[in-house]
């Protein structure tokens, strides 16, 4: 009888182990041919994922949002000033306009005329102040008109740039796609935009590091995150992503629509929210608003927490929303 019990126990243990999901991961340069970034995916499942199919899906969706891709819906809108957008892109624009309204325009999807004046890669240099003043005249999210059937129009000389929200929207789309494939517990990370679905095996939460904005291989802290049978997003934006320095001043890609120049009152912003698109846009808005107004702005958003790293007297410091500390394992300063 004892021998039978041992055999049954061993058999049950083997059966349990065989049902445990395996960890599969893949990192590739992806998004589009116009803007490639590292995308890392971790999936806990019973079968090897079709990585080629997954990244093909991601890149096909990404091209819909990129104004630089010839023939994309956003490029068509910017060329003809009126176009019908795909459902996902239209809904993303609606979210962008909602956050533009809440942030009083510091997040503005019509910022393209200003963005096009700044080159942070090929030949970085300060734009002409007169050009910045002129371009600001064509940045105003309230001039976007939405019609039925997902049609959008903008005035001439205006331009739509969804760069402040598109990456998050793409991560959300990929997460939706994973659920159609039956994946429940996974992590997607794309250039600082992260979606966490479910938990790791054993109901273990995910540990996510926050990058140090001045030491590329270091972290300023770690967060513990994860919701059973649900998703949570975490996005970090910083002045270290695309920038150049001139006369000891760092000029980065997060432009304040009010001035036409890079925002100055933050170094990086980390936002926790229900999805990546919202977290992405809120992180940009909070960055532009800066440490005091940015935290107050994030405190008003439902199911949202945030951390702002800023520089004061030559030292990096942090400010956070009241609930952000609940997720913190450690924080450096």
C-alpha positions as CSV (number, residue, x, y, z in Angstrom):
1,X,0.0,0.0,0.0
2,X,2.8,2.3,0.9
3,X,4.6,1.5,-2.4
4,X,1.4,2.3,-4.3
5,X,1.1,5.6,-2.5
6,X,4.7,6.5,-3.4
7,X,4.1,5.6,-7.1
8,X,1.0,7.6,-7.2
9,X,2.8,10.6,-5.7
10,X,5.7,10.4,-8.1
11,X,3.3,10.0,-11.1
12,X,1.3,13.0,-9.9
13,X,4.4,15.1,-9.5
14,X,5.6,14.2,-13.0
15,X,2.1,15.0,-14.4
16,X,2.2,18.4,-12.6
17,X,5.6,19.2,-13.9
18,X,4.6,18.3,-17.4
19,X,1.7,20.7,-17.2
20,X,3.8,23.6,-16.0
21,X,4.3,26.2,-18.7
22,X,7.7,26.8,-20.2
23,X,9.4,30.2,-20.4
24,X,10.0,31.3,-24.0
25,X,11.7,34.6,-24.8
26,X,12.8,36.5,-27.9
27,X,14.4,39.9,-28.5
28,X,14.5,41.5,-32.0
29,X,15.0,44.9,-33.5
30,X,11.5,45.7,-34.6
31,X,8.6,48.2,-34.9
32,X,9.2,49.5,-38.5
33,X,11.9,50.0,-41.0
34,X,11.7,53.7,-40.3
35,X,12.2,53.4,-36.5
36,X,13.7,50.2,-35.1
37,X,14.0,49.6,-31.4
38,X,14.6,46.4,-29.4
39,X,11.5,44.5,-28.5
40,X,11.6,41.8,-25.9
41,X,8.9,39.3,-25.3
42,X,8.6,36.7,-22.6
43,X,5.8,34.1,-22.7
44,X,4.9,31.3,-20.3
45,X,3.1,28.7,-22.4
46,X,3.2,25.0,-23.3
47,X,4.3,25.4,-26.9
48,X,7.1,27.3,-28.8
49,X,5.6,30.6,-30.0
50,X,5.7,31.5,-33.7
51,X,8.2,34.4,-33.3
52,X,8.2,35.2,-37.0
53,X,4.5,35.5,-37.1
54,X,4.4,37.6,-33.9
55,X,7.0,40.1,-35.2
56,X,5.4,40.3,-38.6
57,X,2.1,41.2,-36.9
58,X,3.8,43.9,-34.8
59,X,5.6,45.5,-37.8
60,X,2.5,45.4,-40.0
61,X,0.6,47.3,-37.3
62,X,3.4,49.8,-36.6
63,X,3.5,51.0,-40.2
64,X,-0.1,52.3,-39.8
65,X,1.0,54.8,-37.2
66,X,4.2,56.1,-38.7
67,X,3.9,59.4,-40.6
68,X,7.3,58.7,-42.3
69,X,6.1,55.5,-44.0
70,X,5.0,56.3,-47.6
71,X,1.3,55.3,-48.0
72,X,0.6,55.0,-44.3
73,X,-2.8,56.3,-43.1
74,X,-1.1,59.1,-41.0
75,X,1.2,60.0,-44.0
76,X,-1.9,60.3,-46.2
77,X,-3.7,62.5,-43.6
78,X,-0.6,64.8,-43.4
79,X,-0.4,65.0,-47.2
80,X,-4.1,65.5,-48.1
81,X,-5.3,66.9,-44.7
82,X,-8.2,64.5,-44.7
83,X,-8.2,60.7,-44.5
84,X,-10.0,57.7,-43.2
85,X,-7.9,56.0,-40.5
86,X,-7.9,52.3,-39.5
87,X,-10.0,51.6,-36.4
88,X,-7.0,51.1,-34.1
89,X,-5.3,54.3,-35.2
90,X,-8.5,56.3,-34.9
91,X,-9.1,55.0,-31.4
92,X,-5.5,55.9,-30.5
93,X,-6.0,59.4,-31.8
94,X,-9.2,59.7,-29.7
95,X,-7.1,58.7,-26.6
96,X,-4.4,61.2,-27.6
97,X,-7.0,64.0,-27.9
98,X,-8.5,63.1,-24.5
99,X,-5.0,63.4,-22.8
100,X,-4.3,66.6,-24.8
101,X,-7.4,68.1,-23.3
102,X,-6.7,66.9,-19.8
103,X,-3.1,68.2,-20.0
104,X,-4.2,71.6,-21.5
105,X,-2.2,70.9,-24.6
106,X,1.2,69.9,-23.2
107,X,0.6,66.6,-24.9
108,X,-0.4,67.5,-28.5
109,X,-0.6,65.1,-31.4
110,X,-0.3,68.0,-33.9
111,X,3.3,68.7,-32.7
112,X,4.8,67.5,-36.0
113,X,5.7,70.9,-37.4
114,X,7.9,71.4,-34.4
115,X,9.3,67.9,-34.3
116,X,10.5,68.3,-37.9
117,X,12.7,71.2,-37.0
118,X,14.7,69.1,-34.6
119,X,17.3,66.6,-35.7
120,X,18.8,64.5,-32.9
121,X,20.6,61.9,-35.1
122,X,22.1,62.9,-38.5
123,X,23.1,66.5,-38.1
124,X,22.0,67.7,-34.7
125,X,21.8,71.5,-34.3
126,X,19.6,74.1,-32.8
127,X,16.7,75.2,-35.1
128,X,16.3,78.8,-36.0
129,X,14.2,80.7,-33.4
130,X,12.1,82.2,-36.1
131,X,11.3,78.8,-37.5
132,X,10.2,77.6,-34.1
133,X,8.0,80.6,-33.6
134,X,6.4,80.0,-37.0
135,X,5.9,76.3,-36.5
136,X,4.2,76.8,-33.1
137,X,1.4,78.6,-35.1
138,X,0.5,75.2,-36.6
139,X,0.4,73.2,-33.4
140,X,-3.1,73.0,-31.8
141,X,-4.9,69.8,-31.1
142,X,-8.3,71.6,-31.1
143,X,-8.0,72.0,-34.9
144,X,-8.3,68.3,-35.5
145,X,-11.8,67.4,-36.6
146,X,-13.2,63.8,-36.2
147,X,-16.0,62.6,-38.5
148,X,-18.0,59.4,-38.7
149,X,-16.5,56.3,-40.3
150,X,-13.1,57.0,-38.7
151,X,-12.4,60.0,-40.9
152,X,-10.1,62.8,-39.7
153,X,-9.2,66.3,-41.0
154,X,-6.5,68.8,-40.1
155,X,-5.9,72.3,-41.5
156,X,-3.2,72.9,-44.1
157,X,0.3,73.2,-42.8
158,X,-0.7,71.1,-39.8
159,X,0.7,67.6,-39.2
160,X,-0.2,64.6,-37.1
161,X,2.5,62.8,-35.1
162,X,1.3,60.0,-32.9
163,X,4.9,59.3,-31.7
164,X,4.0,60.1,-28.1
165,X,1.4,57.4,-27.9
166,X,1.9,55.0,-30.8
167,X,4.5,52.7,-29.3
168,X,2.2,52.1,-26.3
169,X,-0.8,51.5,-28.6
170,X,1.3,48.9,-30.5
171,X,2.3,47.1,-27.4
172,X,-1.4,47.0,-26.4
173,X,-2.3,45.6,-29.9
174,X,0.3,42.9,-29.5
175,X,-1.1,42.0,-26.1
176,X,-4.6,41.7,-27.6
177,X,-3.2,39.5,-30.3
178,X,-1.5,37.3,-27.7
179,X,-4.9,36.7,-26.0
180,X,-6.4,35.6,-29.3
181,X,-3.5,33.0,-29.4
182,X,-4.4,31.8,-25.9
183,X,-1.4,33.4,-24.1
184,X,-2.3,34.6,-20.6
185,X,1.0,35.2,-18.8
186,X,3.5,37.3,-20.7
187,X,5.7,40.4,-20.8
188,X,6.2,42.7,-23.7
189,X,8.9,45.4,-23.6
190,X,9.4,47.9,-26.5
191,X,11.9,50.7,-25.8
192,X,10.7,51.5,-22.3
193,X,7.0,50.6,-22.8
194,X,6.1,47.4,-20.9
195,X,2.9,45.5,-20.6
196,X,2.6,42.7,-18.0
197,X,-0.2,40.2,-18.4
198,X,-1.0,37.8,-15.5
199,X,1.8,36.4,-13.4
200,X,4.8,34.2,-13.6
201,X,4.5,30.5,-12.7
202,X,3.7,29.9,-9.0
203,X,1.6,33.1,-9.0
204,X,4.8,35.1,-8.8
205,X,4.7,38.8,-9.7
206,X,7.1,40.4,-12.2
207,X,10.1,42.5,-11.2
208,X,10.7,45.5,-13.4
209,X,13.7,47.8,-13.2
210,X,13.7,51.5,-13.7
211,X,16.6,52.7,-15.8
212,X,19.0,55.2,-14.3
213,X,18.8,58.3,-16.6
214,X,22.5,59.0,-16.4
215,X,24.1,55.6,-16.0
216,X,23.0,53.4,-18.9
217,X,23.8,50.1,-17.3
218,X,22.3,50.9,-13.9
219,X,18.8,51.1,-12.4
220,X,17.5,53.6,-9.9
221,X,15.0,51.1,-8.5
222,X,12.8,48.1,-9.0
223,X,9.1,47.6,-9.0
224,X,7.0,44.6,-8.2
225,X,4.0,44.3,-10.5
226,X,1.4,41.9,-11.7
227,X,-2.4,41.2,-11.6
228,X,-3.8,37.7,-12.0
229,X,-5.9,37.4,-15.2
230,X,-5.3,41.0,-16.0
231,X,-2.8,43.5,-17.4
232,X,-0.8,46.4,-16.1
233,X,1.4,48.7,-18.0
234,X,4.6,50.6,-17.0
235,X,6.2,53.2,-19.3
236,X,9.4,55.2,-18.7
237,X,10.3,58.2,-20.9
238,X,13.6,60.1,-20.5
239,X,15.8,62.8,-21.9
240,X,18.4,60.1,-22.6
241,X,16.6,58.4,-25.5
242,X,17.4,60.8,-28.3
243,X,19.4,63.9,-27.6
244,X,22.5,66.0,-28.4
245,X,24.5,68.4,-26.3
246,X,25.6,71.9,-27.2
247,X,27.4,74.4,-25.0
248,X,26.8,72.1,-22.0
249,X,23.0,71.9,-22.5
250,X,21.2,68.7,-23.3
251,X,18.6,69.0,-26.1
252,X,16.3,66.0,-26.2
253,X,13.3,64.8,-28.1
254,X,10.5,65.6,-25.7
255,X,9.4,68.9,-26.9
256,X,7.2,71.4,-25.0
257,X,4.5,72.6,-27.5
258,X,4.3,75.8,-25.6
259,X,7.9,76.8,-26.2
260,X,9.0,74.7,-29.1
261,X,12.0,73.6,-27.2
262,X,12.8,70.5,-25.1
263,X,11.1,70.4,-21.7
264,X,13.4,71.3,-18.8
265,X,11.9,70.3,-15.5
266,X,12.3,66.5,-15.6
267,X,14.9,63.9,-16.4
268,X,12.7,60.9,-16.7
269,X,9.1,59.9,-15.9
270,X,7.8,56.4,-15.1
271,X,4.0,55.9,-15.3
272,X,1.9,52.8,-14.2
273,X,-1.5,52.6,-15.9
274,X,-4.1,50.1,-17.1
275,X,-2.6,50.1,-20.7
276,X,0.5,51.2,-22.5
277,X,-1.1,53.8,-24.8
278,X,-2.4,55.8,-21.8
279,X,0.8,55.3,-19.8
280,X,2.9,56.4,-22.8
281,X,0.9,59.7,-23.4
282,X,0.7,60.5,-19.7
283,X,4.4,60.0,-19.3
284,X,5.0,62.5,-22.0
285,X,2.6,65.0,-20.6
286,X,4.0,64.7,-17.0
287,X,7.5,65.1,-18.4
288,X,6.6,68.4,-20.0
289,X,4.7,69.6,-17.0
290,X,7.6,68.8,-14.7
291,X,8.0,67.6,-11.2
292,X,5.3,69.6,-9.3
293,X,2.6,70.0,-12.0
294,X,3.4,66.6,-13.4
295,X,2.8,64.7,-10.2
296,X,-0.4,66.7,-9.5
297,X,-1.6,65.8,-13.0
298,X,-0.9,62.1,-12.5
299,X,-2.6,62.1,-9.1
300,X,-5.9,63.1,-10.9
301,X,-5.8,60.1,-13.3
302,X,-7.7,57.1,-12.2
303,X,-5.7,53.8,-11.7
304,X,-2.5,55.7,-12.5
305,X,0.7,56.2,-10.5
306,X,3.9,57.9,-11.4
307,X,7.5,58.7,-10.6
308,X,9.4,61.8,-11.8
309,X,13.2,62.0,-11.7
310,X,14.5,65.6,-11.8
311,X,17.8,67.4,-11.3
312,X,18.3,69.9,-8.5
313,X,21.6,71.5,-7.4
314,X,23.5,69.0,-9.5
315,X,21.8,65.9,-7.9
316,X,19.1,63.6,-9.2
317,X,16.0,63.5,-7.0
318,X,12.6,61.9,-7.2
319,X,9.0,62.9,-6.7
320,X,6.1,60.3,-6.8
321,X,2.4,60.0,-6.5
322,X,1.0,58.7,-3.3
323,X,0.3,55.2,-4.5
324,X,3.5,54.7,-6.5
325,X,5.4,53.6,-3.4
326,X,3.2,50.5,-3.1
327,X,5.0,49.0,-6.1
328,X,8.5,50.0,-5.1
329,X,11.0,47.3,-4.0
330,X,13.8,49.9,-3.8
331,X,14.6,53.4,-5.0
332,X,18.1,54.9,-5.2
333,X,17.2,58.5,-4.3
